[in-house]
Amino acid sequence: MRAPVVLALLAVALLAALARAQEEPEDTIQAKMETYMQQATQRIKDTLASLDVTRLAQQSRQWASEHLDTFQSYLEQLKRTFTQPQTS
């Protein structure tokens, strides 16, 4: 009579252990997926921010190169104005 009770208790303990073992991987898989999604989201945000900075830098360089000629022309004109001989 004792053997069937012990076997029944072992069976219940085994089923409980199996149920718990099956629950943990799902929890860890869910946690891993959440962590992965958070990391992927952060990486995307960082990349977009980097692209914005790069785009801004590129636009700044383009503006500077386009307007550098104008600025140099203005400086040349000022130089000519102040270095012309005074005629009186």
Backbone hydrogen bonds, N-H to C=O, Kabsch-Sander energy under -0.5 kcal/mol:
donor,donor_aa,acceptor,acceptor_aa,energy
5,V,1,M,-1.0
6,V,2,R,-2.3
7,L,3,A,-2.7
8,A,4,P,-2.5
9,L,5,V,-2.7
10,L,6,V,-2.6
11,A,7,L,-2.6
12,V,8,A,-2.6
13,A,9,L,-2.7
14,L,10,L,-2.7
15,L,11,A,-2.6
16,A,12,V,-2.5
17,A,13,A,-2.4
18,L,14,L,-2.5
19,A,15,L,-2.6
20,R,16,A,-2.4
21,A,17,A,-2.4
22,Q,18,L,-2.1
23,E,19,A,-1.7
24,E,20,R,-2.1
26,E,22,Q,-0.9
27,D,23,E,-2.1
28,T,24,E,-3.1
29,I,25,P,-3.0
30,Q,26,E,-2.6
31,A,27,D,-2.6
32,K,28,T,-2.8
33,M,29,I,-2.6
34,E,30,Q,-2.5
35,T,31,A,-2.5
36,Y,32,K,-2.8
37,M,33,M,-2.7
38,Q,34,E,-2.3
39,Q,35,T,-2.5
40,A,36,Y,-2.8
41,T,37,M,-2.6
42,Q,38,Q,-2.4
43,R,39,Q,-2.5
44,I,40,A,-2.3
45,K,41,T,-2.4
46,D,42,Q,-2.7
47,T,43,R,-2.4
48,L,44,I,-2.7
49,A,45,K,-2.4
50,S,46,D,-2.5
51,L,47,T,-2.6
52,D,48,L,-2.4
53,V,49,A,-2.4
54,T,50,S,-2.9
55,R,51,L,-3.1
56,L,52,D,-2.5
57,A,53,V,-2.6
58,Q,54,T,-2.7
59,Q,55,R,-2.6
60,S,56,L,-2.4
61,R,57,A,-2.6
62,Q,58,Q,-2.4
63,W,59,Q,-2.6
64,A,60,S,-2.8
65,S,61,R,-2.6
66,E,62,Q,-2.3
67,H,63,W,-2.4
68,L,64,A,-1.5
69,D,65,S,-0.7
70,T,66,E,-0.5
71,F,67,H,-2.5
72,Q,68,L,-2.8
73,S,69,D,-2.3
74,Y,70,T,-2.3
75,L,71,F,-2.3
76,E,72,Q,-2.4
77,Q,73,S,-2.3
78,L,74,Y,-2.3
79,K,75,L,-2.6
80,R,76,E,-2.6
81,T,77,Q,-2.3
82,F,78,L,-2.3
83,T,79,K,-1.5
84,Q,80,R,-1.0
88,S,86,Q,-0.6
